[in-house]
Amino acid sequence: MGKTLRTKTLYQDKEWLQQKYVKEKLSTVQIAKIYRESENKWCDPNTISRWLKKHNIGMRSLAEAQQNRHSVPTPPAGRRGRSS
């Protein structure tokens, strides 16, 4: 009996995870939500964490995660406010 061939899901892709988690500094919750919205399939944040570990992508400390969560993004130039 042979193994069944499965296609790799987006969250299993190391480069995609590195882009989202390391470069864009998204949380596992945010990454799971992006996956759900783009693929229309359920994904739990714990699944994202497991794949980060499988790919040896270092998890952020609690302090780093909280800092990212509370940082305020700067609005794009020209959209800082409306004048009426």
C-alpha positions as CSV (number, residue, x, y, z in Angstrom):
1,M,0.0,0.0,0.0
2,G,1.4,3.3,-1.1
3,K,1.2,6.7,0.6
4,T,-1.5,9.0,-0.5
5,L,-0.3,12.1,-2.3
6,R,-1.5,15.3,-0.7
7,T,-0.9,18.8,-2.0
8,K,0.9,21.1,0.3
9,T,-1.3,23.7,1.9
10,L,-0.3,27.4,2.0
11,Y,0.5,27.4,5.8
12,Q,2.9,24.4,5.2
13,D,5.0,26.5,2.9
14,K,8.1,27.7,4.7
15,E,8.7,30.8,2.6
16,W,5.0,31.9,2.9
17,L,5.2,31.5,6.7
18,Q,8.5,33.4,6.9
19,Q,7.0,36.2,4.9
20,K,3.9,36.5,7.1
21,Y,5.4,35.8,10.5
22,V,9.0,37.1,10.3
23,K,8.9,39.9,7.7
24,E,5.3,41.2,8.1
25,K,5.3,40.4,11.9
26,L,1.8,39.0,11.8
27,S,0.6,36.8,14.7
28,T,-0.4,33.2,14.3
29,V,-4.1,34.3,14.8
30,Q,-3.7,36.8,11.9
31,I,-2.0,34.3,9.7
32,A,-4.7,31.7,10.3
33,K,-7.3,34.3,9.4
34,I,-5.5,35.2,6.2
35,Y,-5.4,31.5,5.3
36,R,-9.1,31.0,6.0
37,E,-10.0,34.1,3.9
38,S,-7.8,33.2,1.0
39,E,-8.5,29.4,0.9
40,N,-12.0,29.3,2.3
41,K,-10.9,26.5,4.7
42,W,-10.6,26.4,8.4
43,C,-7.2,26.9,10.1
44,D,-6.4,27.1,13.8
45,P,-3.6,29.4,15.1
46,N,-2.1,26.4,16.8
47,T,-1.7,24.7,13.4
48,I,0.3,27.8,12.3
49,S,2.5,27.5,15.5
50,R,3.2,23.8,14.8
51,W,4.3,24.6,11.2
52,L,6.5,27.4,12.4
53,K,8.2,24.9,14.7
54,K,8.5,22.3,12.0
55,H,10.3,24.8,9.8
56,N,12.5,26.0,12.7
57,I,11.1,29.5,12.5
58,G,11.7,31.0,15.9
59,M,8.6,32.0,17.8
60,R,8.5,35.5,19.2
61,S,8.7,36.1,23.0
62,L,5.6,37.3,24.8
63,A,7.1,40.7,25.1
64,E,7.8,40.9,21.3
65,A,4.3,39.7,20.5
66,Q,2.7,42.3,22.8
67,Q,4.8,45.0,21.4
68,N,3.7,44.1,17.8
69,R,0.1,43.9,18.9
70,H,0.1,47.4,20.5
71,S,2.1,49.2,17.8
72,V,0.1,51.7,15.9
73,P,0.7,51.6,12.1
74,T,1.4,54.9,10.5
75,P,-1.1,56.0,7.9
76,P,0.1,56.3,4.3
77,A,1.2,59.7,3.1
78,G,-1.7,61.9,2.0
79,R,-4.3,60.0,4.1
80,R,-3.5,61.5,7.5
81,G,-6.9,63.2,7.9
82,R,-9.6,65.0,6.1
83,S,-10.0,68.7,6.1
84,S,-13.6,69.9,5.6
